[in-house]
Amino acid sequence: MADDSGSHAAHDTRNETPFERADRNFSEILQELRVTQTGVQILFAFLLTLAFTPRFRTLDDVQRATYVTTLLLAVLAATLFTAPAAVHRALFQQRAKPLIVRVSSHLARAGMGVLMFALAGSVLLVVDVAVGRTGGIIASVGTFLVCAGLWGVLPRLLPRMARRAAARQDVTREPPR
């Protein structure tokens, strides 16, 4: 999620005030939330319809528990992803945009964490019903690991990779004459 504190020299090249930076960062967070929120809404709608299908009555206790847990996780993710709008509304025109950005970024991160579990739970439920419990567990763990890798590990590795690439470029540059 966008969390540009302005502490890095590269960010200073934008020549923007702290409030302009906060406005830009909040706009970026909202764009990110539009993408994730749509996915959560689709997942939530899918889960809501399952309880009203004829097959739902045939689910065993583990499948029902998975369903309820996943449904509640989807609700929590949707709530976390919409909370920045409520925070913004509560602090609107109080010159608190930097605070709104920080809180919204934390809420979005928490939403992504909850969404990982909701996605893994929905995959567990569907694959369990379709092919069996073992397949459901394997697919669910795989889903969780892919999400954790792409949403958690990769974003932490990218700055290191960028620093290494920049260092290699500095080494390979011809010295000034």
C-alpha positions, 0 to 999 in steps of 0.5 A, spaced: 500 500 500 502 507 498 506 509 504 510 515 502 513 518 508 517 523 504 523 520 508 527 518 502 531 523 498 528 520 492 521 522 494 523 529 495 524 530 487 517 531 487 517 538 490 511 537 493 508 539 500 507 534 506 499 536 504 500 535 497 504 528 498 498 526 503 493 528 498 497 524 492 498 518 497 491 518 499 489 518 492 493 512 491 491 508 496 483 509 494 486 506 487 488 500 490 482 499 495 478 500 488 481 493 486 481 489 492 474 491 494 471 489 488 474 482 489 472 482 496 465 484 494 465 478 488 467 473 493 462 475 499 456 475 494 459 468 492 459 466 499 452 469 500 449 465 495 452 458 497 447 458 503 441 458 498 443 452 494 440 445 495 447 442 495 448 447 502 444 442 506 449 436 504 455 440 507 458 436 513 460 440 519 467 442 517 465 444 510 459 448 514 465 451 519 469 453 513 463 456 510 461 461 516 469 462 517 470 464 510 464 468 510 465 472 516 473 473 514 470 476 507 465 481 511 471 483 515 476 484 509 470 488 506 469 492 512 477 494 513 477 496 505 471 501 506 474 503 513 478 509 510 472 512 507 469 513 514 476 515 517 476 520 511 469 522 512 470 523 520 476 527 519 474 531 513 477 538 512 481 538 519 488 538 515 489 531 518 490 528 511 497 525 513 494 521 519 488 519 514 493 516 510 497 512 515 491 509 518 488 508 511 494 504 509 494 500 516 487 498 515 488 496 507 494 492 510 490 488 515 484 487 509 489 484 505 491 479 511 484 478 512 483 477 505 488 472 504 485 467 509 478 469 506 481 466 499 484 460 502 478 458 506 473 459 500 478 455 496 478 450 501 471 449 501 470 449 494 475 444 492 473 440 499 466 439 496 469 438 489 474 433 490 475 432 497 478 434 503 485 433 502 485 436 495 481 442 499 487 443 504 492 442 499 489 447 494 488 452 500 495 452 503 497 453 496 492 459 495 495 462 502 502 461 500 501 464 493 498 470 496 503 471 502 508 471 497 505 476 492 502 480 497 507 480 503 514 477 501 515 480 494 513 487 496 519 486 501 524 484 496 523 489 491 526 495 495 532 490 496 532 488 489 532 495 486 538 497 491 542 492 488 540 494 481 542 501 483 549 499 486 550 495 480 549 501 475 554 505 480 559 500 479 559 499 472 558 506 470 565 509 467 568 514 472 568 521 470 574 524 466 
